[in-house]
Amino acid sequence: MPGDAAIGLPDPLTKILHQHQEAQKQEWVTAGADWEGKGLVFASPTGGPLSPNTDVHVWKRLLRDAGVRDGRLHDARHTAATMLPILGVSDVVIDSIMGW
């Protein structure tokens, strides 16, 4: 697609995304003929787009369940920018991930 760009991902994140992909294949089997198959990484149980508010609701639930103070989803971006160098990710890769 126009505007798509490859970015480097830390190995732990790559592993998680592969696990997610495997789980999504099972959702595809479960949905059968109802599978929309739009090629989305994060999709509804039938492969369609999520509601625009889904990420915020899930984020708030994750924070609550983890016993972490409430915060904006965008705050996670700042945390990522702080944690990536601690995890040993190179500056060039961080710049690519963060879109800098």
C-alpha positions in Angstrom: 0.0 0.0 0.0 1.2 3.5 -0.6 2.7 5.0 2.6 3.4 1.6 4.1 6.9 1.5 5.7 8.8 -1.3 7.2 9.9 -0.7 10.8 12.2 -2.7 13.1 10.6 -4.4 16.1 12.2 -5.7 19.2 12.3 -9.5 19.3 9.9 -9.9 22.2 7.3 -7.9 20.4 7.8 -9.9 17.2 7.2 -13.1 19.2 4.0 -11.7 20.7 2.7 -10.6 17.3 3.4 -14.1 15.9 1.4 -15.6 18.8 -1.4 -13.1 18.1 -1.3 -14.2 14.4 -1.7 -17.8 15.4 -4.6 -17.0 17.7 -6.2 -15.0 14.9 -6.0 -18.0 12.6 -8.1 -19.9 15.2 -10.6 -17.1 15.2 -10.8 -17.5 11.4 -11.6 -21.2 11.8 -14.2 -20.4 14.4 -15.8 -17.7 12.4 -16.0 -19.9 9.3 -18.0 -18.2 6.5 -18.5 -15.1 8.6 -14.8 -14.3 8.5 -14.3 -10.9 6.8 -10.6 -11.4 6.2 -9.5 -7.7 5.8 -5.9 -8.4 6.7 -6.1 -6.5 9.9 -3.6 -7.2 12.8 -6.1 -6.2 15.4 -9.6 -7.1 14.4 -13.0 -8.2 15.6 -13.6 -12.0 16.2 -14.8 -12.1 12.5 -11.7 -10.3 11.1 -13.5 -7.0 10.6 -12.4 -3.6 11.8 -12.8 -2.8 15.5 -14.9 0.1 16.8 -12.8 3.2 17.0 -13.3 3.3 20.8 -12.2 -0.3 21.3 -8.6 0.5 22.0 -9.4 3.1 24.6 -11.9 0.8 26.4 -9.4 -2.1 26.4 -6.6 0.2 27.5 -8.6 1.4 30.5 -9.6 -2.2 31.4 -5.9 -3.3 31.2 -4.8 -0.4 33.5 -7.5 -1.2 36.0 -6.8 -5.0 36.0 -3.1 -4.4 36.4 -3.7 -2.0 39.3 -1.9 0.8 37.4 -3.0 4.4 37.7 -5.3 5.7 35.0 -3.6 7.3 32.0 -4.1 8.2 28.4 -3.4 5.6 25.7 -0.9 8.1 24.3 1.0 7.9 27.6 2.0 4.3 26.5 3.9 5.9 23.5 6.0 7.9 25.9 6.6 4.8 28.0 7.7 2.9 24.9 10.1 5.7 23.9 11.6 5.5 27.4 11.7 1.7 27.6 13.1 0.9 24.1 16.6 2.2 24.9 16.6 0.4 28.2 15.8 -2.8 26.3 18.9 -2.2 24.1 17.0 -1.2 21.0 19.2 1.0 18.8 18.5 4.7 18.2 17.9 4.1 14.5 15.3 1.4 15.2 13.6 3.5 17.9 13.4 6.5 15.5 11.7 4.2 13.0 9.3 2.7 15.5 8.3 6.0 16.9 8.1 7.7 13.5 10.7 10.3 14.2 
